[in-house]
């Protein structure tokens, strides 16, 4: 104690300092509270429109939703029966078929691209990485534009086809999955790579048996993110899949999808069509919510394990 | 009574750890020979001109302050520093008769013969305890179920881990304590039956009891594998090693081998004054 005090300031000056700090304290608390109030206000401003979207989708969508709405195919209302809109089964089937095939194709392509990205150092790797980054940022309508102008003629004989939509969605999903895979692999501790190599494993073995399994939860999260984006996309498929009113399990036939049907109904002549758009919105919101919830559960479980 | 006698004998004040000189520890056969080995990263020399023999069945320690190039030299022995871009090795390293850098042996085969244990336990997190042990064999193309089963028990036994994990071999490796994980990593390295085991400060992240268990283990292990250990801890080097290499950073920041000798000689009668200064704790 004595050695300590020898270096400390005189008692008077210490009391002065403590007095000063006490005075400043009140001011600091007030300033802190003002900043907090601003932050809370910003939060409320951001939440009000968000919540009102969610609430109106649930409120107006649930009025439309019924078993018939989910299981019947689309009908065109006419003047004598303006409420005969049928259901959205054709769009549900179209979305299932096209999103399923697109993600199914994008998973291997995206993961393999991500694996190569994570190994490719230097100029080529960086360039590919930049290209993927740009592709992720591209407005999704450009994928639709590309398929419409470049592929629809030569590949699909100028006929609408679900497969054209699948190609657009796959192209859009590959960079998302690739970049997620690359960052997931990069996040694997380098010491695991060294441990594998130090046992005499080839780098490809280390990738397959150590790095990819360790990165799996993060890759799965990326896949689900790509899936929830593909489910909700209108623009890439709008011009190329047609407007099928029948439920087509054949992906090569003319198709319908939940987002494009929403688009169609918003332009509809009958009020019943515009109301039906809310029903589809509720379906889409529920699907995206469930996909997100799944990815949350996966990443939470992987952190615990 | 005997204990107190011994303690009395050793109670003279030694600045350096006391090492009993029981002359012939390890064999005189050479497991690895380093001949004027220099390591550089992107043209900058990190270790220069290291020459010594790693005796078969002995524990060889590399000691020295931070930056003296101990870990770099260790990682040159199994070519793991190849992972660092711009790494370059000059001089000659022989594993038995094979020239490590002269194209005498493919790198993966070299690494299977020169195993490694790292500073922090790094079991493969997605694999069970058993799968961790057999991973090296499977990576090297061994598929025979019986051989793999045998390796699990033999390696865990050798790493003094069998009794505590034999009932939960299918459990994830992450369920083990830090010390157990490090012994699992030792078992994993032993399973491919290496000639040499490199240990890079294997106890630096462990508590004193786990540290002691690993040190005890090393005395048993050297009957089946030659050990090269890097350690910051001089007392550890004095306790576990038979031969000792002392490295020090030169003026140009490259590590140099100052002295190589049997551990007893390094600690009781060093030839170089810098070695004496270091083991007496004057720097480092």
Contacts between the chains, C-beta under 8 A, distances in Angstrom:
chain1	res1	chain2	res2	distance
A	121	B	85	7.8
A	189	B	122	7.1
A	191	B	118	5.9
A	191	B	120	6.7
A	191	B	122	4.4
A	192	B	122	5.8
A	192	B	124	6.4
A	192	B	125	7.6
A	193	B	83	7.8
A	194	B	80	6.1
A	194	B	83	7.0
A	194	B	116	7.7
A	194	B	118	6.9
A	194	B	122	7.7
A	195	B	116	7.8
A	195	B	118	6.6
A	195	B	122	4.8
A	195	B	124	7.1
A	195	B	185	7.3
A	195	B	188	7.8
A	196	B	124	7.6
A	196	B	135	7.6
A	196	B	139	6.9
A	197	B	80	6.6
A	197	B	83	7.2
A	197	B	108	7.8
A	197	B	111	6.3
A	198	B	78	6.2
A	198	B	80	6.0
A	198	B	111	5.4
A	198	B	115	6.6
A	198	B	116	4.0
A	198	B	189	7.5
A	199	B	111	6.8
A	199	B	112	6.6
A	199	B	115	7.2
A	199	B	135	6.4
A	199	B	136	3.6
A	199	B	139	5.6
A	199	B	140	7.5
A	199	B	188	7.1
A	199	B	189	7.2
A	199	B	192	6.1
A	200	B	108	4.5
A	200	B	109	6.5
A	200	B	110	7.8
A	200	B	111	4.5
A	200	B	112	3.0
A	200	B	113	7.9
A	200	B	136	6.5
A	200	B	139	6.3
A	200	B	140	5.2
A	200	B	192	6.4
A	201	B	108	6.8
A	201	B	135	8.0
A	201	B	136	7.5
A	201	B	139	3.6
A	201	B	140	7.3
A	202	B	108	5.9
A	202	B	139	7.7
A	205	B	139	5.1
A	206	B	139	7.9
A	209	B	135	7.3
A	209	B	138	7.8
A	209	B	139	6.9
A	210	B	124	5.6
A	210	B	126	7.7
A	213	B	126	4.0
A	213	B	127	7.9
A	214	B	124	7.7
A	214	B	125	5.9
A	214	B	126	5.6
A	216	B	126	7.6
A	305	B	172	6.8
A	305	B	174	7.2
